[in-house]
Amino acid sequence: MNAQPVKNYSMAQITSALASLIVKQVTAQILPADRLGELGRVDTSISKDTLPAELVAFNTHKSVRQVKIPTSSLLQNCFFPMIKNTKIWLAVKGGENMVLVHANPQKSTDDYSDAQIKQLRSMIKPFAQDMADFLLGSSGKIADSSLPKELINFLLDADQQFLARYLDASDLSVEHINHARLQFLKNILITRILGPLIASDDTKTSSALTNLFRAEKFGALVLAFKNWAPDFFTKSYECMPKSLKTKLDNRVQKELQEEKLKKTETLVKKRISSLKTKNSSRGMMPSNDDEISPRANSLQEKARERELVKNNKKLISRVLKEFSVDALSEAFQSSVNNDKKIWAESGKLLNEEDILDKLDELAQLFQESQKNLGKSADARVQKLSDTLRTRLGKDSAEQTKIRATTVVLSDDFLADLDNLLMHTLVIDDADVDANTTAPSTEDV
């Protein structure tokens, strides 16, 4: 259902004003990494006198004494009617009500045996899943959810404004910023809108069955959000303003460069350590049998090590031949010859991906050394590196996108969300008239 515009404001203007208001409040203090879980957890409010003109129609607090308006009530008054006046919502709620009536919801917890509770859960579960599927879809794709396009656009706008604020005002890693974005999305969409929405008709009565149904609905909603959120952040990345995307990509690429540098430094240290070990041990064998370790004294262990090295050398030779390394510059071949013995004797049975990764690291290190020597990059070595990175799924643009959009919905995160819904969600029926239509010109 499309929402009606309010007074002279389009829904785009209204949702933009709402997004700006909430982002401004939530980012008034930029939180450090160890406090990101607090983001948006507590509802904020705004003074009546400073309420943006676009949002005045969504303030249902008519009392003169009410000088502070909860932002959650603005969200719910804006978006509840768009969802609740759809045929699908009415059908889903109708099925839920039939179950409640059939199962006698007035019973207390003591009136049900454990077996009956188990049976009720199995009966309730499909209806709870229908509710979650209706709201967020079953495929995990935004396109398959039934959320109004106005709500989706609001969420994308709010996420992008939030991201811009944290990129500008913090030096957090992209991983931490994405975690902050996830917390922000969770607390706007789930704890402020959808959680209250699916519980809004449950607050009038409280019984074992209604509480059980609510728990199942919340559980299904949390799992649906787990599947839906990654696609949301991918969509946000794809449609964000070019300037914001460039800023995010630059932060990602800076991190990738720093990680590559650390990896290179580690590789150099290992190489130096290996050379020192070989030089210090050359021609020096313990003269006392008691000083020989059990491992060194084991012929069987030595045989296994030789077999491992032999297999590694064989695979390394095949990979080097496949990528025609012998056709590259002598300088690069020299670097490969120096390192391939270290790879073979690493003590680990290598697979093809290991060798490709090591070869790519060596190519990157070689190009860096050429640059440090004031020489131009070797075009053929660069082509080899590009080919290897494509094979390994390290394409720079794709790698940047993955880093920029990855969010981690851990079991702890999901358990916290479920707990938040069950124990801290409060619906104030006086704040939200969810059965009305969106405000029209006359409502202003």
Secondary structure by P-SEA (a helix, b strand, c coil): cbbbbcccccaaaaaaaaaaaaaaaaaccccccccccccccbbbbbbcccccccccccccccccccccccaaaaaaaaccccccccaaaaaaaaaaaaaaaaaccccccccccaaaaaaaaaaaaaaaaaaaaaacccccccccccccaaaaaaaaaaaaaaaaaaaacccccaaaaaaaaaaaaaaacccccaaaaaaccccccccaaaaaaaaaaaaaaaaaaaacaaaaaaaaaacccaaaaaaaaaaaaaaaaaaaaaaaaaaaaaaaaaaaaaaaacccccccccccccccccaaaaaaaaaaaaaaaaaaaaaaaaaccccccaaaaaaaaacaaaaaaccccccaaaaaaaaaaaaaaaaaaaaaacccccaaaaaaaaaaaaaacccaaaaaaaaaccccccaaaaaaaaaaaacccccccccccccccccccccc
